[in-house]
Amino acid sequence: MNIDNALASQIVESLRTGIPPQRGVELYSVGNEKIIEGIKKFHFPGMQNHGIIRFVSGQWGSGKTHFFRLLREVALQNNCLVSNVELEKSSAALNKFQSVFAAIVRMVATPSYYAGNTTQEIAPFGTVISESLSWLSNGVHSSGAEVNYDGYQKAVEKLMSDHGIDIDFKKMVKQYWETFLPEAPDKSITEQARGEILQWFGGEGSIGIYRKKYGVSKLVTKDNAKIMLQSLAGFVRLSGYNGLLILFDEAEQAYSVMRQSTLREAHNNLLSLINNIETLPGLFLIYATTPDFYSDPKFGIVIYGALSGRIGKPDDNKYPRALDTIWNLDAVQTVLEDYQKAAVKIKNIYCSAFPGSEALLPQDLEVEKRVRELFQQHSHLAGIRFWRLLVSSMIADFDDHLEGEVRSSENLYDDIMEKLRNE
């Protein structure tokens, strides 16, 4: 396995605490191959013609974060943009769709940005707009490069002729593009303009200022946020990408703390997305939440018949398939062989993080034996999922081998369980 040393080190440090890394999940993931292949086969090609929405159900600790990060990597490899949004009452509540749109824009990432960066950029949507200019003017995705006026004009003509994008959305993109022209103002003025434009997409600022400086007639608001989402999807496709994957992750108890009127508004917005998704080519929405979302009599979708009828409920007895409406992660049965396969992959990543360590690490058969012993010790009733124990234990075991002081499986299990409980 040939992995960049920096990426391998990043993965190892995340796995020490049992947390999926931001990048590289695909390098050790097992057990999701079937559904991932289905998504590649059916959804990434299909999203170019119509929008798609799917739901993910899983208890806390069922692997939703791992699954989302795996989906993000697969989507970026399939020339999609990805935005991972945590739906929570304070910053991105579904009843205030303008805040959701702002979060989508704030968290978006391009394939080239993701491949070349290890930290989250402050304003990644600026990269999207910059790469779109490069694509529309010369057919390549490149961020930050100056363009000549002819290339800029060619891009503007294509943008303005797209009738699926809101006019003010187009005006603000055009203004952002202008900052890359050779005759653009000095750097401080340029950076200020870019910041103001990105704030507009986030629904911030005064309409009077924007009207005077940029010629737009509105801000992003509750009333037009869905139109802006449609415009974003159109802009993404115009910019040479297959589409935009939006990963909605419902924060713990986000719905349970809402007033009934607010909850109904959130449900209405979700129903509206479902009813209109097919008319939004380029959008692939995945909404992850816990089983309570489907069944709780106070705040679950069962209190709203129209919404419940469109979504349904998780099937506890079926492995999730790509074409299902709900992907129930609690129904995924991970077996010992899957864990052993993942552990061997993690060892290979560890070798890339610590060049020259391979001779000191256990052979693959020894790794598999260690995993079997840990698996036999772990109760299915334990508060900590075996996946988290596994990845933390494997890194600790490989560290032990490098230090020359290897713990027994019993001691390793006890030490890691105590550590995870205290985190």
C-alpha positions in Angstrom: 0.0 0.0 0.0 1.6 3.3 -1.2 0.3 6.1 1.0 1.7 9.6 1.5 3.5 9.8 4.8 1.7 12.9 5.9 -1.7 11.4 5.2 -0.8 8.1 6.9 0.4 10.0 10.0 -2.9 12.0 10.1 -4.9 8.8 9.9 -2.9 7.1 12.7 -3.2 10.0 15.0 -7.0 10.1 14.6 -7.3 6.3 15.1 -5.4 6.5 18.4 -8.6 8.0 19.9 -11.0 5.9 17.9 -12.2 8.7 15.8 -12.4 8.4 12.0 -9.9 10.7 10.3 -10.9 13.6 8.1 -9.1 12.0 5.1 -8.2 8.4 4.2 -11.2 6.5 5.6 -11.4 4.5 2.4 -7.9 3.1 3.0 -9.0 0.9 5.9 -12.8 0.8 5.7 -14.5 -2.7 5.3 -18.1 -3.9 5.4 -19.6 -1.1 3.3 -18.4 -2.3 -0.1 -21.8 -3.4 -1.4 -23.7 -0.1 -0.7 -20.8 2.0 -1.9 -20.7 0.1 -5.2 -24.4 0.7 -5.5 -24.0 4.4 -4.9 -21.3 4.6 -7.5 -23.4 2.6 -10.0 -26.8 4.2 -9.5 -26.6 7.6 -7.8 -23.5 9.4 -9.1 -24.5 8.9 -12.7 -28.2 9.5 -12.0 -27.7 12.8 -10.1 -26.8 14.5 -13.3 -30.4 14.1 -14.5 -32.3 14.4 -11.3 -31.8 15.2 -7.7 -31.6 12.3 -5.1 -32.3 12.1 -1.4 -31.6 9.3 1.0 -31.7 8.8 4.7 -29.2 7.2 7.1 -30.4 5.7 10.4 -28.2 4.6 13.2 -27.8 4.7 16.9 -25.0 6.9 18.4 -21.8 5.1 17.7 -23.1 3.1 14.8 -20.6 4.5 12.4 -22.4 7.4 10.8 -19.4 9.7 11.0 -17.2 6.9 9.5 -19.8 6.3 6.7 -20.1 10.0 5.9 -16.3 10.5 5.6 -16.2 7.4 3.4 -19.0 8.8 1.2 -17.2 12.1 1.0 -14.0 10.5 -0.4 -16.0 8.4 -2.9 -18.0 11.5 -4.1 -14.8 13.6 -4.6 -13.3 10.7 -6.6 -16.4 10.9 -8.8 -15.9 14.6 -9.6 -18.5 15.9 -7.1 -18.4 18.7 -4.6 -19.2 17.7 -1.0 -20.6 19.7 1.9 -20.9 18.2 5.3 -23.5 20.1 7.4 -24.4 19.5 11.0 -28.0 20.4 11.6 -28.3 22.0 15.0 -30.6 24.5 16.6 -28.1 27.3 17.1 -26.4 27.5 13.7 -28.1 25.4 11.0 -31.7 24.5 12.0 -33.9 23.0 9.3 -36.7 25.4 10.2 -34.4 28.3 9.1 -33.4 27.1 5.7 -31.3 30.2 5.0 -29.0 29.1 7.8 -28.8 25.6 6.2 -27.9 27.1 2.9 -25.2 29.2 4.5 -23.8 26.1 6.2 -23.8 24.3 2.9 -21.7 27.1 1.3 -19.4 27.4 4.3 -18.5 23.7 4.3 -18.2 22.9 0.6 -15.1 21.3 -0.8 -13.8 20.6 -4.3 -11.9 17.4 -5.3 -8.7 19.4 -6.0 -9.0 21.3 -2.8 -9.5 18.2 -0.7 -6.6 16.3 -2.4 -4.1 19.0 -1.8 -5.0 20.2 1.7 -4.9 18.6 5.2 -6.8 21.4 7.0 -10.2 23.0 6.4 -10.0 26.2 4.5 -11.6 29.3 6.1 -13.7 30.1 3.0 -13.8 27.0 0.7 -16.7 28.4 -1.4 -14.2 30.9 -2.7 -12.2 28.0 -4.1 -15.3 26.7 -5.9 -15.9 30.1 -7.5 -12.3 30.5 -8.5 -12.1 27.0 -10.0 -15.3 27.6 -11.9 -13.7 30.6 -13.6 -10.7 28.5 -14.6 -13.0 25.7 -15.9 -15.3 28.0 -17.9 -12.4 30.0 -19.4 -9.9 27.3 -20.2 -11.4 23.9 -19.3 -9.3 23.0 -16.2 -10.1 23.3 -12.5 -7.4 25.6 -11.0 -7.8 27.9 -8.0 -6.3 31.4 -7.7 -4.7 31.8 -11.1 -5.1 35.1 -12.9 -7.1 35.0 -16.2 -7.1 37.4 -19.1 -10.1 39.4 -20.0 -11.1 37.2 -23.0 -11.2 34.1 -20.7 -13.2 36.1 -18.1 -15.7 37.3 -20.7 -16.1 33.7 -22.1 -16.9 32.5 -18.5 -19.3 35.4 -17.9 -21.2 34.6 -21.1 -21.7 31.0 -20.1 -22.8 32.0 -16.6 -25.3 34.6 -17.7 -26.8 32.3 -20.3 -27.7 29.7 -17.7 -31.4 30.4 -16.9 -31.4 27.9 -14.0 -29.3 30.2 -11.8 -30.7 33.1 -9.9 -29.7 36.5 -11.4 -28.3 37.9 -8.1 -26.4 34.6 -7.6 -24.8 35.1 -11.0 -24.0 38.8 -10.4 -22.1 37.9 -7.2 -20.1 35.2 -8.9 -19.3 37.6 -11.7 -18.1 40.2 -9.2 -15.9 37.5 -7.5 -14.4 36.6 -10.8 -13.5 40.2 -11.5 -11.0 40.1 -8.6 -8.8 37.7 -10.6 -8.4 40.0 -13.6 -5.0 41.6 -14.1 -6.5 45.1 -13.7 -8.1 44.1 -10.4 -7.4 46.6 -7.5 -4.6 46.0 -5.0 -4.6 43.0 -2.7 -6.3 44.5 0.3 -9.2 45.8 -1.7 -9.5 42.5 -3.5 -9.6 40.5 -0.3 -12.2 42.8 1.2 -14.4 42.4 -1.9 -14.1 38.6 -1.9 -14.9 38.5 1.8 -18.0 40.6 1.3 -19.2 38.5 -1.6 -18.8 35.3 0.4 -20.7 36.9 3.2 -23.6 37.6 0.8 -23.9 33.9 0.0 -24.0 33.3 3.8 -27.0 35.7 4.1 -24.9 38.3 6.0 -24.7 42.1 5.6 -27.0 44.9 4.6 -28.9 44.9 1.3 -28.2 48.6 0.9 -24.5 48.1 0.8 -24.7 45.1 -1.6 -27.2 47.0 -3.9 -24.8 49.9 -4.2 -21.5 48.0 -4.6 -22.6 44.9 -6.4 -25.9 45.7 -8.1 -28.0 42.9 -6.4 -31.6 43.4 -5.3 -31.8 40.9 -2.4 -30.0 39.0 0.3 -30.2 35.2 0.9 -33.2 34.9 3.1 -35.7 32.3 4.4 -38.0 33.0 1.4 -35.4 32.4 -1.3 -33.0 30.0 0.3 -34.4 27.0 -1.6 -34.1 28.9 -4.9 -30.5 29.6 -4.0 -29.9 25.9 -3.4 -31.2 25.2 -6.8 -29.0 27.9 -8.2 -26.0 26.4 -6.4 -26.7 23.0 -7.9 -26.9 24.6 -11.4 -23.7 26.5 -10.8 -21.9 23.4 -9.7 -22.9 21.5 -12.9 -22.0 24.6 -15.0 -18.6 24.6 -13.4 -17.7 21.1 -14.7 -18.6 18.9 -11.7 -21.1 16.0 -11.7 -23.0 17.6 -8.9 -23.0 18.4 -5.2 -23.3 15.8 -2.4 -24.7 17.3 0.8 -24.3 15.3 4.0 -26.8 16.4 6.6 -25.9 15.2 10.0 -28.6 15.9 12.6 -27.1 17.0 15.9 -28.1 15.1 19.0 -31.6 16.0 20.2 -31.9 18.7 17.5 -35.6 18.1 17.1 -36.4 17.2 20.6 -35.6 20.8 21.8 -37.8 22.5 19.2 -41.2 24.0 19.9 -44.0 22.3 18.1 -44.5 25.3 15.7 -40.8 25.3 14.9 -40.7 21.6 14.5 -43.6 21.7 12.0 -41.7 24.3 10.0 -38.6 22.1 10.0 -40.8 19.1 8.9 -42.3 21.2 6.1 -38.9 22.2 4.8 -37.8 18.6 4.7 -41.0 17.6 3.0 -40.5 20.3 0.4 -37.0 19.1 -0.3 -38.3 15.5 -0.8 -41.2 16.7 -3.0 -39.0 18.8 -5.2 -35.7 16.9 -5.2 -36.3 15.2 -8.6 -36.4 18.6 -10.3 -33.0 19.6 -8.9 -30.4 17.8 -11.0 -26.9 17.9 -9.6 -28.0 17.5 -5.9 -27.5 14.4 -3.9 -28.8 14.8 -0.3 -28.1 12.3 2.5 -29.8 12.9 5.8 -28.4 11.0 8.8 -30.1 10.8 12.2 -31.0 8.3 15.0 -34.0 5.9 15.0 -36.0 8.3 17.2 -36.4 10.6 14.2 -38.7 8.0 12.6 -40.6 6.8 15.7 -40.7 9.3 18.6 -44.3 10.2 19.3 -43.4 13.8 20.4 -40.9 15.0 17.7 -40.5 12.1 15.2 -41.9 12.2 11.7 -44.7 9.9 12.8 -46.5 13.1 14.0 -46.6 14.4 10.4 -48.3 11.8 8.2 -47.3 13.3 4.9 -43.6 13.3 5.8 -43.7 9.9 7.4 -45.5 8.5 4.3 -42.8 9.8 2.0 -39.9 8.5 4.1 -41.1 5.4 5.9 -39.1 3.7 8.6 -35.8 1.8 8.9 -35.9 -2.0 8.2 -34.1 -3.7 11.0 -33.7 -7.0 9.2 -32.2 -5.9 5.9 -28.7 -4.9 4.9 -29.0 -1.4 3.4 -28.9 -1.2 -0.4 -28.2 1.9 -2.4 -31.7 2.1 -3.9 -33.4 1.9 -0.5 -34.8 5.2 0.9 -33.3 4.6 4.3 -29.9 3.1 4.9 -30.1 1.5 8.3 -26.6 1.2 9.7 -27.8 -0.7 12.7 -28.8 -3.6 10.4 -25.2 -3.9 9.2 -23.6 -7.0 10.7 -19.9 -6.7 10.9 -18.2 -10.0 11.4 -14.8 -11.0 12.8 -13.2 -11.4 9.4 -14.1 -7.8 8.5 -12.4 -6.5 11.7 -9.4 -8.6 10.9 -9.2 -7.3 7.4 -9.4 -3.7 8.6 -6.7 -4.3 11.2 -4.3 -5.5 8.5 -5.1 -2.4 6.4 -4.4 -0.2 9.5 -1.0 -1.9 9.9 -0.1 -1.0 6.4 -1.1 2.6 7.0 1.0 2.5 10.2 4.0 1.4 8.2 3.6 4.3 5.9 3.4 6.7 8.8 6.5 5.2 10.4 8.9 4.2 7.6 11.1 1.3 8.5 8.7 0.0 11.2 7.5 -3.0 9.2 10.2 -5.3 10.5 9.2 -4.6 14.1 5.5 -5.0 13.6 3.6 -8.3 14.0 2.9 -10.4 10.9 -0.6 -10.3 9.4 -1.6 -13.7 11.0 -0.5 -12.3 14.4 -2.6 -9.2 13.8 -5.6 -11.3 13.0 -5.1 -13.4 16.1 -4.9 -10.3 18.3 -8.1 -9.0 16.8 -9.8 -12.3 17.5 -8.8 -12.2 21.1 -10.0 -8.7 21.6 -13.3 -9.5 19.8 -13.9 -12.5 22.2 -13.3 -10.2 25.2 -15.6 -7.5 24.1 -19.3 -7.6 25.2 -21.9 -6.6 22.7 -23.6 -4.7 25.6 -20.5 -2.6 26.2 -21.0 1.2 25.9 -18.1 1.5 23.5 -18.5 0.0 20.0 -15.9 -2.6 19.0 -14.9 -0.6 15.9 -13.6 2.2 18.2 -11.9 -0.2 20.5 -10.4 -2.0 17.5 -8.7 0.9 15.8 -7.4 2.4 19.1 -6.1 -1.0 20.2 -4.4 -1.7 16.9 -2.5 1.6 17.0 -1.5 1.0 20.7 -0.4 -2.5 19.9 1.8 -1.3 17.0 3.3 1.4 19.2 4.1 -1.3 21.8 5.9 -3.3 19.1 8.0 -0.3 18.2 8.8 0.3 21.8 9.6 -3.4 22.4 7.1 -3.8 25.3 4.1 -5.7 24.0 1.0 -6.1 26.3 -1.1 -9.2 26.5 -4.5 -8.9 24.8 -6.2 -8.8 28.2 -4.1 -5.9 29.4 -4.4 -4.1 26.1 -8.2 -4.4 26.1 -8.5 -3.2 29.7 -6.1 -0.2 29.1 -7.8 1.0 25.9 -11.4 0.5 27.3 -10.4 2.7 30.3 -8.9 5.3 28.1 -11.9 5.5 25.8 -14.3 5.7 28.8 -12.4 8.7 30.2 -12.3 10.7 26.9 
